[in-house]
Each structure stands twice: as C-alpha cells, then as structure tokens.
Amino acid sequence: MTVLLFFTDLIEIKIKILYNVFMLSIITLLCFGGILFPPTLLLCLVYPFNRKAAIAVSNYITCVCAHKVFAVLKMYRQFNFLGEKEGMKNLPEQFIVISNHQSLFDIVVYLKYFGGLKARFVAKDNLGKVPMVGKMLKSQQHCMIPRKGSPSVAMKSIDRFGESIMGKKQYPVIFPEGTRSRDGNLNQFYSAGFRRLVAATRLPVAVCALDGGWKISNLDSIMKNLRRGAYRVKVLKVYDAPKDKEEEKKILEESRSLIQNQLDVWRNLPENSLEV
C-alpha cells in the first residue's frame, strides 16, 4: 500500500510538472504572437505602398521587438541571451562581421547584439518568402543573394550592397559557410562572397562566434530546447582591412579556427552556465 501511494504521488508530481511546462509554452507562444503579429501585419500592409513607413516598422521590429522576444524567453523559459561585451570595445566605427551560421535566429541575435539599426546581412533571397523577415530585410536594404542564377549576378548584388552600406556607416554581416549548420558543427568556409565584400568596402574584419541556434532551428526542437537554454555570441578578434588575397585567405582560415575553438570552449561548460 505504501509503495502504491508513493508511485501515485510521483505520477501526480510529474503530471503537474508537465502541465506547468505546457502552460509556460502556451504563454510564451501567446506573448510571441502579441509582440510580433501586429508589426508583421502592419509591415505587410504598408510595404507595397510606402517605403518610409515600411522602414520605420522594420526598425521597430529589429530594435524593440527583438529585445521583447528575448525578455519573454528569459522570463518564461529561462532562456538566456549571453552577449560578450569586452570584445566590442575593440570594434572600429565600421567593420565587416564574419561568423558561423546555425539558425534563422542568428539574424535576431546579431541585431540585438549590435543594436538593431546598423547591422546589415548578406542573405539568400529565399528568405524573402518569410512574411516578416523577408519584407524587413528588403525594407532595410540587406543584401539578398539570388539562390538561382549565375555567380556574376550574386557578385554584382554584393557590389551594390557594399556601396550602400559605406554611405550609411553600416556594418555588413556575412556567413562564410553559406548555409545554416543543422547540427551545430562548423562547416567549410567559402571565400567568394567575403572577398567580394572586402573589395567593395575595404573595411576591417571582426570575427564573431555564436552558439545555440542549431538547437532551436526547427519547430520540433524550439519548445524542447528553449527551456533553460542559451544563445551565446562573442567578438573573437578584429583584423585590419586586408590588403590582398593572401591576407583575405589568412583571415578566413584563422577565423574558422578561432570560431571552432570558441565553440569547443562553450560546449565544455557546465549545463546552465552563464559564462560567455
């Protein structure tokens, strides 16, 4: 009888825990809807007719909504945004960011990390099909690389992008892997886009690492891995603007090693660590 009561109590406790987790997940999703749905709807309405209004709504999403989303995650899921600040002190006024790539959320993370209004991304044009993200990227004149077409078309897009950001004192973010890492492993770095961007801007290069996005890269894993998770981002090194192809090659090779080393450090941290 005592054993039966013990297991009955244990089952009741597990049911309560599961219920609480479920309710927190529902609350989190409702908060997301309340934060993102109104500006997304407004952006979809104004985008075809008024570019200035579309830019204003997009800036609101990147500067205000991004912070609210992470605040909700921290409150209801104990999910932390861990952005290292010390390395940012060494950043010049304008620079190129090269980083590993794990998730669509990487864009939101860098917008929060760098403040929202200055970061501009080199992204594939298929993101244009995502209702909020696509119109936001287009309104703010991020670089949308055609997924299909000749390499020369892609390079010309980067040339125009480089001219645009130089005049606006913005800083471009490029992911040399070319695609998201579904399992968090660091993929090969490709040089073409990076070299073209360097040629178009002649800016210093900041190497950044991030981790955590691969665990929430699809709907199946979001609610499971958000609980007590973390998204880490850190500036690892700043290089002077490369003067030739040899320096460009050196930066790409060294940056991949730096990022891999940082990923190894993060993944050896104790669970629930807040170290960055």
Steps between C-alpha positions, in 0.01 A plus 500: 500500500782738587673427170175564311454835671860592421457433128164678499660811650789474255262486203306799632822701534606414143157594367522837678847561361392413146192720537709795620747455214212479251337815637828692493545393138151626415563829682831540315333445161219742586754764600687446174175549311419817690847642437548401136158471337393870506825640348517210254147570380573872477820435306316277252239774451735798453787328317350515148401867529727697733871427528563746784222347708631151426848603617353651820307182579805285418716710733241456774514122452880486514549749784198442723344163418831313507564617858145410605530150353815429702340649812206259463736207446692585813189545711299196398763256370814608689665534159793740509656727243869513592678768302863564595574873536876521549589423137261767376724767650758427230262543209569786255229734379422281201597140431408171332373218723575138407331234707386141510132441417255270679147635476272769365508632857866598442370813327293596807794426728739727310239774472471493880875469554594792274202721579255442215543794261855457369540128421422391144507139384607316189216248467344273240199638318279206601468674839287750311219245513488510881217751577664722763869426443490539122329837494713625788824404321383657176376821667831549681696420182688195616682309226272236352711256295311312225495130585472415133695673228855566394774588752548833325148606600578419864829692486329807354245487784787510749662791313179706525460400863855610579444842346177542695637414845812714459287810452286419804780397741342157543684174558436190292466151648594207278490127572784334305348154547233608253225306676382413849660219696214272603706312760718782632818368339712760324492456122747602230554874449458628144699802393321651196239710679740614771767605249250691291368679807854591606572635152182709509557648846866467611385479861661334803372151577347394834485126560203395711379165631149405603345182636156378599306555180535146367304370799196711405527495123164332437153487655553153647795612708401854599282430805712201606837679500396852593460394862805628693695532176733777387605687189862611527677753280850644529748715308817290474743718305512812285726508194613805308352529152674236286724645230519202263372147435760343726378703798139417413586129491683526831205671669255235379722213610578650840141607561373146449753369753411775748129425470553124534712551812233723653226247424707231671539718808128577521395138456723389785333738743277359775130481420315827579829693511469870426863537396572657164 
